[in-house]
Structure formats: C-alpha cells, structure tokens
Amino acid sequence: MEGAELAKRDHQRNKSEIVKLVKEMFDQDKWGDEQYKIKLQELVVKDEELVRDVIAKIKQEREHEA
C-alpha cells in the first residue's frame, strides 16, 4: 500500500473514532463534559494533521509519476 493510501486509511480511522466518541457523548448524556471535550479536541487536531499528511503524500506521489 502506498503512502497516500496508508495516510487516507489513518484519516478514515480517526474520523471513525471521532464519530464513536460523539455517539458515546450523546448516549451517556455527557455532551459538554470537559473530559470528552478534551478527547474530542485531540482527535480533531489529529485529524487536521492527518489531512495535511494525506495531501502532502498525494502531491508527492503525483510528482514522482510526472
């Protein structure tokens, strides 16, 4: 699996973790709970980093193809 594909997979996994955490927050009526807010913020920051990584790897692979 190439770098961009691995990065996309990692991004998908992280998005799934975000959805899972949000569902858990609602199920436990913990929306707004500080502990969950911190976890969610960490996942969002990680997701932003993963998106940058995906973009960089796609650009890098396209440059090597040219």
RODO-2510 file (C-alpha; in nm, 4 decimals, decimal comma):
residues 66
     n   res          X          Y          Z
     1     m     0,0000     0,0000     0,0000
     2     e     0,1395     0,3377    -0,0988
     3     g     0,1944     0,6312     0,1347
     4     a    -0,1170     0,8195     0,0284
     5     e    -0,3338     0,5095     0,0719
     6     l    -0,1951     0,4498     0,4208
     7     a    -0,2499     0,8132     0,5130
     8     k    -0,6078     0,8007     0,3808
     9     r    -0,6728     0,4858     0,5853
    10     d    -0,5371     0,6501     0,9011
    11     h    -0,7569     0,9533     0,8353
    12     q    -1,0645     0,7284     0,7934
    13     r    -0,9868     0,5502     1,1197
    14     n    -0,9536     0,8780     1,3038
    15     k    -1,2835     1,0032     1,1619
    16     s    -1,4442     0,6828     1,2871
    17     e    -1,3006     0,7479     1,6326
    18     i    -1,4490     1,0988     1,6280
    19     v    -1,7927     0,9636     1,5368
    20     k    -1,7651     0,6924     1,8024
    21     l    -1,6744     0,9475     2,0694
    22     v    -1,9597     1,1814     1,9740
    23     k    -2,2081     0,8924     1,9860
    24     e    -2,0719     0,7930     2,3267
    25     m    -2,1093     1,1512     2,4500
    26     f    -2,4748     1,1566     2,3447
    27     d    -2,5506     0,8047     2,4715
    28     q    -2,4125     0,8884     2,8151
    29     d    -2,5632     1,2380     2,8147
    30     k    -2,2136     1,3793     2,8572
    31     w    -2,2344     1,6413     2,5843
    32     g    -2,0214     1,9310     2,7029
    33     d    -1,8383     1,7237     2,9655
    34     e    -1,4847     1,8580     2,9951
    35     q    -1,3209     1,5143     2,9705
    36     y    -1,5000     1,4394     2,6436
    37     k    -1,4330     1,7875     2,5081
    38     i    -1,0604     1,7332     2,5604
    39     k    -1,0668     1,3910     2,3898
    40     l    -1,2697     1,5294     2,1006
    41     q    -1,0359     1,8261     2,0562
    42     e    -0,7354     1,5914     2,0485
    43     l    -0,8997     1,3808     1,7773
    44     v    -0,9895     1,6893     1,5745
    45     v    -0,6315     1,8194     1,5911
    46     k    -0,5042     1,4749     1,4921
    47     d    -0,7499     1,4719     1,2021
    48     e    -0,6234     1,8089     1,0793
    49     e    -0,2685     1,6710     1,0868
    50     l    -0,3751     1,3564     0,9030
    51     v    -0,5476     1,5612     0,6324
    52     r    -0,2280     1,7622     0,5788
    53     d    -0,0343     1,4347     0,5608
    54     v    -0,2744     1,2881     0,3029
    55     i    -0,2475     1,5993     0,0868
    56     a     0,1324     1,6034     0,1080
    57     k     0,1642     1,2355     0,0198
    58     i    -0,0737     1,2655    -0,2748
    59     k     0,1240     1,5624    -0,4084
    60     q     0,4495     1,3744    -0,3572
    61     e     0,3230     1,0662    -0,5413
    62     r     0,1913     1,2758    -0,8297
    63     e     0,5298     1,4494    -0,8625
    64     h     0,7023     1,1102    -0,8832
    65     e     0,4571     0,9968    -1,1526
    66     a     0,5273     1,3016    -1,3693
***
